[in-house]
Amino acid sequence: MIHQLIFAAPKPGMSEAEFQRYWLEEHAVRYASKIPQIRRYAVDTRIAEPGEAEPLWGGVAEIWLADEEEQLASLQTPEFLEGARPDEPRWAAFWRTVVLDTDTDTVLQGDAAGADRPSVKALVLVKRREGMSTEAFRRHSRETHAPVVRRVPGLLGAEQSFTRDSWYAISEPPFDAAYHLWFEDAAALRAALRSPEYAAVEADRKNFVNERYVHSLALTRHWVIGPEAR
């Protein structure tokens, strides 16, 4: 199963709130969800923090497709070519969009990741340390980093999404993995990020991640298709 992550930002002149509302209530419902090959689909809207700098993105789309064949077919459908694609410039700064196709591992099984209600998570994008192979990076992430993550207080679920091998055959992707950490609410997420256990997570990242390219987002997931696959 391909787990695609699409990072998007508001077009010039549109507020983040307007951008998120259009994405959820217009684009997702009227266009993207109509593409028949999409098995599950969620829109994750950014949780704003007072005083923070302008973010790179205002949200993330999560799309699940069965395989490469269905993914290619989805890009050739009228629902995409005549619907979702031409609608994007109405709300998104498409030149800032980043797409990752990933394979996702479960680190901590929990109800939050698949809840049919809106649920809160931290999403951390990382790039492997210079000189480290993708195999060594994934091995450290699975075998060493994941047990450290599981000790974070209040954690209701965790996943690791690794950029698919096919992307490396084309060029070096912007990120090698995305880590999803689920919490009861935004307050629980903030408390966890201040904990000694999360400090240990950040300390371990230095062993295998290029810290210059770490990017974190606090998000609320809204299911459009799901959590059960159609």
One Martini backbone bead per residue (centre of mass of N, CA, C, O) as a GRO file, in nm:
protein
  230
    1MET     BB    1   0.093   0.038   0.025
    2ILE     BB    2   0.047   0.365  -0.054
    3HIS     BB    3   0.174   0.655   0.130
    4GLN     BB    4   0.070   0.972   0.066
    5LEU     BB    5   0.236   1.295   0.089
    6ILE     BB    6   0.086   1.633   0.090
    7PHE     BB    7   0.231   1.951   0.083
    8ALA     BB    8   0.061   2.262   0.165
    9ALA     BB    9  -0.014   2.603   0.056
   10PRO     BB   10  -0.121   2.906   0.036
   11LYS     BB   11  -0.222   3.129  -0.158
   12PRO     BB   12  -0.198   3.432  -0.243
   13GLY     BB   13  -0.426   3.604  -0.019
   14MET     BB   14  -0.463   3.352   0.164
   15SER     BB   15  -0.558   3.222   0.436
   16GLU     BB   16  -0.523   2.953   0.633
   17ALA     BB   17  -0.822   2.917   0.702
   18GLU     BB   18  -0.927   2.926   0.410
   19PHE     BB   19  -0.754   2.698   0.301
   20GLN     BB   20  -0.859   2.473   0.491
   21ARG     BB   21  -1.157   2.495   0.423
   22TYR     BB   22  -1.138   2.437   0.120
   23TRP     BB   23  -1.000   2.165   0.134
   24LEU     BB   24  -1.221   2.021   0.309
   25GLU     BB   25  -1.508   2.136   0.170
   26GLU     BB   26  -1.416   2.120  -0.143
   27HIS     BB   27  -1.178   1.960  -0.266
   28ALA     BB   28  -1.213   1.687  -0.119
   29VAL     BB   29  -1.521   1.643  -0.189
   30ARG     BB   30  -1.548   1.736  -0.507
   31TYR     BB   31  -1.265   1.589  -0.607
   32ALA     BB   32  -1.052   1.389  -0.475
   33SER     BB   33  -1.268   1.169  -0.371
   34LYS     BB   34  -1.348   1.080  -0.679
   35ILE     BB   35  -1.106   0.913  -0.702
   36PRO     BB   36  -1.118   0.570  -0.734
   37GLN     BB   37  -0.819   0.473  -0.627
   38ILE     BB   38  -0.880   0.586  -0.359
   39ARG     BB   39  -0.895   0.439  -0.042
   40ARG     BB   40  -0.770   0.675   0.132
   41TYR     BB   41  -0.853   1.003   0.303
   42ALA     BB   42  -0.668   1.286   0.438
   43VAL     BB   43  -0.678   1.595   0.630
   44ASP     BB   44  -0.410   1.794   0.761
   45THR     BB   45  -0.421   2.047   0.991
   46ARG     BB   46  -0.274   2.311   1.114
   47ILE     BB   47  -0.143   2.405   1.429
   48ALA     BB   48  -0.136   2.699   1.570
   49GLU     BB   49   0.118   2.915   1.706
   50PRO     BB   50   0.206   3.160   1.893
   51GLY     BB   51   0.462   3.350   1.726
   52GLU     BB   52   0.520   3.204   1.480
   53ALA     BB   53   0.642   3.140   1.198
   54GLU     BB   54   0.606   3.099   0.886
   55PRO     BB   55   0.505   2.836   0.730
   56LEU     BB   56   0.547   2.610   0.478
   57TRP     BB   57   0.269   2.475   0.578
   58GLY     BB   58  -0.100   2.411   0.626
   59GLY     BB   59  -0.078   2.103   0.522
   60VAL     BB   60  -0.190   1.747   0.482
   61ALA     BB   61  -0.208   1.489   0.261
   62GLU     BB   62  -0.360   1.159   0.278
   63ILE     BB   63  -0.282   0.879   0.060
   64TRP     BB   64  -0.425   0.565  -0.045
   65LEU     BB   65  -0.270   0.308  -0.245
   66ALA     BB   66  -0.217  -0.001  -0.366
   67ASP     BB   67  -0.033   0.090  -0.626
   68GLU     BB   68   0.132   0.194  -0.905
   69GLU     BB   69  -0.095   0.135  -1.104
   70GLU     BB   70  -0.316   0.301  -0.955
   71GLN     BB   71  -0.165   0.565  -0.945
   72LEU     BB   72  -0.146   0.610  -1.251
   73ALA     BB   73  -0.451   0.591  -1.307
   74SER     BB   74  -0.538   0.839  -1.132
   75LEU     BB   75  -0.380   1.051  -1.334
   76GLN     BB   76  -0.601   0.961  -1.586
   77THR     BB   77  -0.848   1.077  -1.477
   78PRO     BB   78  -1.111   1.294  -1.486
   79GLU     BB   79  -1.110   1.362  -1.180
   80PHE     BB   80  -0.822   1.482  -1.208
   81LEU     BB   81  -0.793   1.644  -1.486
   82GLU     BB   82  -1.099   1.798  -1.441
   83GLY     BB   83  -1.071   1.853  -1.120
   84ALA     BB   84  -0.830   1.854  -0.909
   85ARG     BB   85  -0.611   1.996  -1.074
   86PRO     BB   86  -0.760   2.275  -1.156
   87ASP     BB   87  -0.824   2.347  -0.844
   88GLU     BB   88  -0.553   2.409  -0.697
   89PRO     BB   89  -0.502   2.726  -0.774
   90ARG     BB   90  -0.751   2.831  -0.589
   91TRP     BB   91  -0.565   2.753  -0.295
   92ALA     BB   92  -0.271   2.671  -0.396
   93ALA     BB   93   0.083   2.679  -0.377
   94PHE     BB   94   0.219   2.470  -0.601
   95TRP     BB   95   0.536   2.554  -0.570
   96ARG     BB   96   0.520   2.435  -0.249
   97THR     BB   97   0.479   2.152  -0.317
   98VAL     BB   98   0.507   1.830  -0.146
   99VAL     BB   99   0.596   1.491  -0.238
  100LEU     BB  100   0.535   1.162  -0.081
  101ASP     BB  101   0.626   0.827  -0.110
  102THR     BB  102   0.524   0.564   0.115
  103ASP     BB  103   0.620   0.340   0.381
  104THR     BB  104   0.434   0.211   0.660
  105ASP     BB  105   0.506   0.184   1.004
  106THR     BB  106   0.439   0.040   1.310
  107VAL     BB  107   0.522   0.134   1.646
  108LEU     BB  108   0.229   0.215   1.776
  109GLN     BB  109  -0.058   0.083   1.865
  110GLY     BB  110  -0.360   0.277   1.796
  111ASP     BB  111  -0.660   0.462   1.777
  112ALA     BB  112  -0.581   0.748   1.672
  113ALA     BB  113  -0.489   0.690   1.372
  114GLY     BB  114  -0.804   0.553   1.312
  115ALA     BB  115  -0.991   0.761   1.385
  116ASP     BB  116  -1.312   0.908   1.306
  117ARG     BB  117  -1.197   1.139   1.445
  118PRO     BB  118  -1.036   1.397   1.523
  119SER     BB  119  -0.672   1.403   1.529
  120VAL     BB  120  -0.355   1.429   1.698
  121LYS     BB  121  -0.028   1.537   1.563
  122ALA     BB  122   0.308   1.474   1.504
  123LEU     BB  123   0.518   1.583   1.231
  124VAL     BB  124   0.836   1.440   1.124
  125LEU     BB  125   1.089   1.552   0.918
  126VAL     BB  126   1.360   1.363   0.757
  127LYS     BB  127   1.721   1.344   0.711
  128ARG     BB  128   1.986   1.185   0.656
  129ARG     BB  129   2.291   1.144   0.721
  130GLU     BB  130   2.576   1.206   0.597
  131GLY     BB  131   2.684   0.896   0.446
  132MET     BB  132   2.418   0.749   0.481
  133SER     BB  133   2.232   0.494   0.428
  134THR     BB  134   1.914   0.389   0.390
  135GLU     BB  135   1.948   0.122   0.543
  136ALA     BB  136   2.076   0.241   0.804
  137PHE     BB  137   1.853   0.440   0.866
  138ARG     BB  138   1.617   0.235   0.893
  139ARG     BB  139   1.743   0.056   1.108
  140HIS     BB  140   1.766   0.269   1.327
  141SER     BB  141   1.470   0.355   1.331
  142ARG     BB  142   1.354   0.067   1.406
  143GLU     BB  143   1.564  -0.043   1.639
  144THR     BB  144   1.629   0.237   1.809
  145HIS     BB  145   1.417   0.473   1.787
  146ALA     BB  146   1.138   0.345   1.844
  147PRO     BB  147   1.177   0.274   2.152
  148VAL     BB  148   1.205   0.574   2.235
  149VAL     BB  149   0.928   0.673   2.138
  150ARG     BB  150   0.744   0.478   2.319
  151ARG     BB  151   0.821   0.662   2.593
  152VAL     BB  152   0.629   0.877   2.537
  153PRO     BB  153   0.411   1.070   2.686
  154GLY     BB  154   0.078   1.018   2.565
  155LEU     BB  155   0.110   0.803   2.358
  156LEU     BB  156  -0.128   0.657   2.106
  157GLY     BB  157   0.069   0.661   1.850
  158ALA     BB  158   0.292   0.518   1.585
  159GLU     BB  159   0.483   0.620   1.286
  160GLN     BB  160   0.672   0.513   0.988
  161SER     BB  161   0.764   0.696   0.690
  162PHE     BB  162   0.912   0.570   0.398
  163THR     BB  163   1.067   0.639   0.132
  164ARG     BB  164   1.055   0.514  -0.164
  165ASP     BB  165   1.276   0.359  -0.372
  166SER     BB  166   1.187   0.491  -0.648
  167TRP     BB  167   1.291   0.783  -0.580
  168TYR     BB  168   1.608   0.714  -0.596
  169ALA     BB  169   1.612   0.659  -0.913
  170ILE     BB  170   1.578   0.972  -0.980
  171SER     BB  171   1.640   1.108  -0.687
  172GLU     BB  172   1.692   1.301  -0.419
  173PRO     BB  173   1.501   1.330  -0.167
  174PRO     BB  174   1.402   1.561   0.074
  175PHE     BB  175   1.301   1.297   0.231
  176ASP     BB  176   1.314   0.982   0.425
  177ALA     BB  177   1.102   1.070   0.659
  178ALA     BB  178   0.795   1.019   0.857
  179TYR     BB  179   0.672   1.109   1.179
  180HIS     BB  180   0.403   0.974   1.377
  181LEU     BB  181   0.242   1.142   1.662
  182TRP     BB  182  -0.006   1.052   1.895
  183PHE     BB  183  -0.281   1.239   2.054
  184GLU     BB  184  -0.547   1.355   2.226
  185ASP     BB  185  -0.418   1.653   2.216
  186ALA     BB  186  -0.255   1.951   2.210
  187ALA     BB  187  -0.171   1.947   2.508
  188ALA     BB  188  -0.036   1.665   2.505
  189LEU     BB  189   0.172   1.732   2.294
  190ARG     BB  190   0.316   1.966   2.439
  191ALA     BB  191   0.398   1.801   2.689
  192ALA     BB  192   0.568   1.588   2.541
  193LEU     BB  193   0.780   1.794   2.412
  194ARG     BB  194   0.879   1.867   2.726
  195SER     BB  195   0.997   1.599   2.780
  196PRO     BB  196   1.253   1.381   2.852
  197GLU     BB  197   1.171   1.168   2.641
  198TYR     BB  198   1.182   1.364   2.396
  199ALA     BB  199   1.476   1.445   2.435
  200ALA     BB  200   1.573   1.157   2.360
  201VAL     BB  201   1.474   1.162   2.072
  202GLU     BB  202   1.646   1.405   1.981
  203ALA     BB  203   1.920   1.280   2.055
  204ASP     BB  204   1.902   1.035   1.859
  205ARG     BB  205   1.880   1.187   1.590
  206LYS     BB  206   2.188   1.268   1.579
  207ASN     BB  207   2.281   0.968   1.482
  208PHE     BB  208   2.090   0.982   1.177
  209VAL     BB  209   2.033   1.297   1.143
  210ASN     BB  210   1.986   1.593   0.967
  211GLU     BB  211   1.915   1.881   1.142
  212ARG     BB  212   1.868   2.093   0.906
  213TYR     BB  213   1.595   1.903   0.799
  214VAL     BB  214   1.410   1.944   1.026
  215HIS     BB  215   1.042   1.906   1.033
  216SER     BB  216   0.758   2.041   1.212
  217LEU     BB  217   0.411   1.936   1.283
  218ALA     BB  218   0.093   2.034   1.389
  219LEU     BB  219  -0.201   1.815   1.371
  220THR     BB  220  -0.526   1.759   1.218
  221ARG     BB  221  -0.719   1.486   1.149
  222HIS     BB  222  -0.931   1.439   0.850
  223TRP     BB  223  -1.166   1.243   0.728
  224VAL     BB  224  -1.288   1.147   0.401
  225ILE     BB  225  -1.162   0.852   0.366
  226GLY     BB  226  -1.259   0.693   0.651
  227PRO     BB  227  -1.062   0.463   0.793
  228GLU     BB  228  -1.191   0.286   0.602
  229ALA     BB  229  -1.172   0.124   0.322
  230ARG     BB  230  -1.324   0.131  -0.011
   0.00000   0.00000   0.00000
